[in-house]
Amino acid sequence: MNVTTTRWCWRKDLAEFRGLSERERAGFLLVLEWFENFRLRHELSADRAAARLFWKSEVKREGREREPWQLEQWADAIIWYLSWLAACASAGADHRSLAERLRAAVHSAGARRGLAPRTKQCYGAWAARYAAFAGGERAVMKVETATRFLTSVVVDEDCAYSTQKQALNALAFFFKQVLGMKEPVFNVKLRDTGTRIPVVLSKKQTQALFTKLNEQEPKPAAKQMGQEPTQGRYELAARLQYGAGLRLSELVRLRIQDMDVERGTVTVRQGKGDKDYPRFQRRSAGCMTAPPQSWRSRRRLRAGGSG
């Protein structure tokens, strides 16, 4: 037996809501679009916790002064949205937008296929962009719509060839693994953007950067940000990343036992392609000369404990 899912759209309901003037409706629409973009960008669920985080990090962000009437109107808009979500839940309706549903479907298919978390995130983001471009459920399932979207990425956006290929792979995955289409053919030709010379720091500039990272923050500045002043908080991590050429995800997963001081190597666990491999540390980085005990001491100091 087929069960039809009722889908609600907050934009449509807001447009038909009788308790607001046109000016108030425009203000509600402004802040709720802002909130939706924030939520989708950070892949947050539509709930009170996401609204609280949005209010703290965006609306009440440090250095941004808001008028009292703005705060009052925006708070009313968030309250209206949360009440609308509660009504959705009580009616058993699906409040998610087309972009959210496509991203969730891609994440689910990626999990079944064993894709890496970053790959699922990337494909999901492209699927959400494609949904916004298509604008409707019927259009999003047509290869012609996907072709027009990819053409706009290639022609209208100044992006690298790798980004174009990424978009193509994401839509191919969506049509094959989500829609069950065997061999979708996208009539689009990717554009080679050529090789660009990267801008890199000189040795002197790099050492100056490490020296700056090792300086202690002034107490007033640290207090203003609600932090205790620390010395060299990010220096060791920066030297490791620079010296071994680590990705950020590889850096934050490093353990003490992954560092070999005698050989000057760092072992990356579950790196790209879910592989383990060694990385050699440049001597100029100067972070593999300290014994592991000093690293443990720094870790205990920053954790605020003794164990």
C-alpha positions in Angstrom: 0.0 0.0 0.0 1.4 3.4 -1.0 1.5 6.0 1.8 1.4 9.6 0.6 3.7 11.9 2.6 2.2 15.4 3.3 4.8 18.1 2.7 4.6 21.5 4.2 6.5 24.6 3.1 7.1 27.4 5.6 7.4 30.0 2.8 4.0 29.2 1.4 2.4 29.2 4.9 4.1 32.4 5.8 2.7 34.1 2.7 -0.8 33.0 3.6 -0.5 33.8 7.4 -3.1 36.4 8.3 -1.6 37.7 11.5 1.1 39.8 9.9 1.3 43.0 7.9 3.2 43.1 4.7 6.1 44.8 6.3 6.3 42.3 9.1 6.0 39.4 6.6 8.9 40.8 4.6 11.0 41.0 7.9 10.1 37.5 8.8 11.0 36.2 5.4 14.4 38.0 5.6 15.5 36.4 8.8 14.0 33.0 8.1 15.8 32.8 4.8 18.9 33.8 6.6 18.4 31.1 9.2 17.6 28.4 6.6 20.8 29.2 4.7 22.8 29.1 8.0 21.2 25.7 8.9 21.7 24.1 5.5 25.3 25.4 5.3 26.1 23.7 8.6 23.9 20.7 8.0 21.8 21.3 11.1 18.4 19.9 11.9 15.4 22.2 12.0 14.9 22.5 15.7 15.3 24.8 18.7 19.0 24.0 19.1 19.8 25.2 15.6 17.8 28.4 16.2 19.7 29.0 19.4 23.0 28.5 17.7 22.0 30.8 14.8 20.9 33.5 17.3 24.2 33.3 19.2 26.6 33.1 16.3 24.9 35.2 13.6 22.3 37.6 15.1 24.2 38.4 18.3 27.6 38.1 16.8 30.4 40.2 18.4 31.0 43.5 16.7 27.5 43.7 15.1 25.1 46.2 16.6 21.4 45.5 16.1 18.5 47.8 16.5 16.0 46.8 19.3 13.2 46.6 16.8 15.2 44.2 14.6 15.9 41.9 17.5 12.3 41.9 18.5 11.0 41.3 15.0 13.6 38.6 14.3 12.8 36.8 17.6 9.1 36.8 16.7 10.0 35.3 13.3 12.0 32.5 15.0 9.2 31.8 17.4 6.8 31.6 14.5 9.0 29.2 12.7 9.4 26.9 15.8 5.6 26.9 16.2 5.2 26.0 12.6 7.6 23.1 13.1 5.6 21.9 16.0 2.4 22.0 13.9 4.3 20.0 11.2 5.2 17.3 13.8 1.7 17.1 15.2 0.2 16.7 11.7 2.9 14.2 10.7 4.0 16.4 7.8 7.5 16.6 6.3 8.9 20.1 6.6 12.1 19.5 4.7 12.8 21.4 1.6 13.6 19.6 -1.7 17.3 20.4 -1.2 17.3 18.8 2.2 15.6 15.7 1.0 18.0 15.3 -1.9 21.0 15.7 0.4 19.6 13.2 2.9 19.0 10.7 0.0 22.6 11.1 -1.3 24.0 10.7 2.3 22.0 7.5 2.7 23.1 6.1 -0.6 26.7 7.1 0.1 26.6 5.3 3.5 25.3 2.2 1.8 28.1 2.4 -0.7 30.7 3.0 1.9 31.8 6.5 0.7 34.1 8.6 2.9 32.4 11.2 5.1 33.9 14.1 3.1 32.7 12.5 -0.2 29.2 12.2 1.2 29.3 15.8 2.4 30.5 17.0 -1.0 28.0 15.1 -3.1 25.2 16.1 -0.7 26.1 19.8 -1.1 26.0 19.5 -4.9 22.7 17.7 -4.7 21.3 20.5 -2.6 22.5 23.1 -5.1 21.0 21.1 -8.0 17.7 20.9 -6.2 17.6 24.7 -5.7 18.4 25.0 -9.5 15.7 22.6 -10.6 13.0 24.1 -8.3 10.7 21.1 -8.4 10.5 17.3 -7.8 9.6 16.5 -11.4 12.4 18.7 -12.9 15.0 17.3 -10.5 14.6 13.8 -11.9 15.2 14.8 -15.5 18.6 14.4 -17.2 17.9 17.5 -19.2 17.7 19.6 -16.0 21.0 18.1 -14.8 22.6 19.0 -18.1 21.4 22.6 -17.8 22.8 22.8 -14.3 26.2 21.4 -15.2 26.3 23.7 -18.2 25.7 26.7 -15.9 28.5 25.5 -13.6 30.9 25.2 -16.5 29.9 28.4 -18.4 28.7 30.8 -15.8 31.0 30.0 -12.8 34.7 30.7 -12.9 35.6 27.4 -11.2 38.5 24.9 -11.7 38.2 21.8 -13.8 38.3 19.6 -10.7 35.3 21.5 -9.3 33.4 20.9 -12.6 34.3 17.2 -12.4 33.2 17.1 -8.8 29.8 18.4 -9.8 29.5 15.9 -12.6 30.4 13.0 -10.4 27.9 14.1 -7.7 25.0 14.2 -10.2 26.1 10.9 -11.8 26.0 9.4 -8.3 22.6 10.9 -7.6 21.0 9.6 -10.8 22.6 6.1 -10.5 22.4 5.4 -6.8 19.3 7.4 -5.7 17.1 7.4 -8.8 18.3 4.0 -10.1 19.1 5.2 -13.6 21.7 2.9 -15.2 23.7 5.2 -17.5 22.6 8.8 -17.4 24.2 10.8 -20.2 24.9 14.5 -19.6 25.5 16.4 -22.8 28.0 18.8 -21.3 31.7 19.4 -22.1 33.9 20.4 -19.1 36.2 23.3 -19.6 39.9 23.0 -18.8 40.9 26.1 -16.9 44.7 25.5 -17.3 47.4 25.4 -14.6 47.6 28.2 -12.1 50.8 29.0 -10.1 50.0 28.9 -6.4 51.1 31.7 -4.1 53.3 30.4 -1.4 55.2 31.9 1.6 59.0 32.1 1.5 61.0 30.4 4.2 61.5 33.7 6.0 57.8 34.4 6.0 57.0 30.9 7.2 59.4 31.2 10.1 57.9 34.6 11.0 54.4 33.0 11.0 55.6 30.3 13.4 57.2 32.9 15.6 54.0 34.8 15.7 52.1 31.7 16.7 54.5 31.1 19.5 53.8 34.5 21.1 51.6 34.8 24.1 48.3 36.6 23.6 47.9 39.8 25.6 45.7 39.3 28.6 43.2 42.0 27.8 42.7 40.6 24.3 42.3 37.0 25.6 39.9 38.2 28.3 37.7 40.0 25.8 37.3 36.8 23.8 36.5 34.9 27.0 39.7 32.8 26.8 42.7 32.3 29.1 45.9 33.6 27.5 48.0 30.8 26.1 51.4 30.6 24.6 52.0 28.7 21.4 48.5 27.3 21.3 48.6 26.4 17.6 52.3 26.5 16.9 52.9 22.7 17.2 49.9 21.9 15.1 50.9 24.4 12.4 54.5 23.1 12.3 53.3 19.5 12.0 50.9 20.4 9.2 53.4 22.4 7.3 56.3 20.0 7.8 54.5 16.8 6.9 52.0 18.3 4.4 49.0 17.1 6.3 45.3 17.7 5.5 43.4 19.3 8.3 41.4 16.1 8.9 44.6 14.1 9.1 46.1 16.6 11.6 43.3 16.6 14.1 43.3 12.8 14.2 47.0 12.5 15.0 48.0 10.6 18.1 51.3 10.7 20.1 52.1 7.1 19.0 51.8 8.2 15.3 54.9 10.3 15.6 58.4 8.7 15.2 61.0 11.2 16.3 64.0 9.0 15.4 62.9 8.5 11.8 61.3 11.9 11.5 58.0 10.5 10.2 54.3 10.9 11.0 52.0 8.0 10.3 48.6 9.0 8.9 45.8 6.7 10.0 42.7 6.3 7.8 43.8 9.0 5.3 42.5 9.6 1.8 41.0 6.4 0.5 40.9 5.0 4.0 44.6 4.1 3.9 47.4 4.3 6.4 50.7 5.8 5.1 53.8 7.6 6.5 54.6 11.2 6.0 58.1 12.6 6.3 58.6 15.7 8.4 60.8 18.5 7.0 63.6 19.5 9.3 62.9 23.1 8.7 59.5 22.8 10.4 61.4 22.1 13.7 58.7 20.2 15.5 60.1 16.6 15.5 63.1 17.4 17.7 61.2 17.6 20.9 60.6 14.3 22.8 57.1 12.8 23.0 57.0 13.6 26.7 56.9 17.3 25.9 53.9 16.8 23.7 52.1 14.9 26.4 52.9 17.7 28.9 51.5 20.3 26.5 48.4 18.2 26.0 47.8 17.8 29.8 48.4 21.6 30.2 45.8 22.6 27.6 43.3 20.0 28.9 43.7 21.5 32.4 44.4 18.1 33.9 47.3 16.1 35.2 46.7 12.8 33.6 
